[in-house]
Amino acid sequence: MCKLYLTKSKERENMNKKKNLFILIIGLITILSALMLCGCGNNEPDPIAEEPIQQEEQDLTDPEPAVEKDESEKIQYVLYLKHRDQPFIFSDSYQISETDERLQDKTLSEFVLEELIKQEGIGELINPMPDNTEIISVEHEGRMVIVNLSQDFVDNITGTEEDVEATIGMIVNSLVTLPENDQVRLLVEGELLENIGGLKIHDEYEFITTYYPDK
């Protein structure tokens, strides 16, 4: 009986030892697993810091600035020359930028008249405007432009009455082709003359069609 009791006690003791050993093994496995997980987490690469977008890249997405126009609005005008031997006038077209320095402090009518007086002839076409003719003033009354020339225009003009009228036609038509003008009045030293070179002068002139080659 006593021997049987001792045997059971030893069996119980062995079972407790096995149980404790099993618990210890489980604990060690748990600790090792935790250490391995921590180690794996520490081996993960550090996140790459995002670099700020460079200004050049931002500029690629920005809309392109509007390109400024190099050319300003162009203004069209016409000048006339006279045939050397016949009372015919011929036109030629020109253009000028509205911001051109030559238009500063003057009207377009005054600029065109200046260009008409100083232009040079081409081949059989001549500029019959008398030498030393000066522009005293160019004024506007509504859609009429009033041209006031120096006495040199009368004193130095040459040719027949038709030649004189063709010369006046150059002045009138160059100015009337401008959109703001319908009529021209021609003065000399501020006065409206009765005649120039034997030609009767009108109070007002509109576009003159008489001295074109096809007429």
DAPE-V947307 format. One line per field, one symbol per residue. phi: phi as a letter, one per 30 degrees, with the letter a starting at -180 (. if undefined). A space follows every 50 residues. Layout:
phi = ???
This chain:
phi = .ddddddddddddddddddddddddedddddddddddddddddddddddd ddddddddddddddddddddcddcccbbbcbcddcbdccbcbcbbbddcd ddcdiadddddddddddcdcdbidcbcddeeidccdabbbbicccccccd dedddcdbjdddddddddddddddddddddccbbcccbhicdddabhicd cddbbceccdccedc
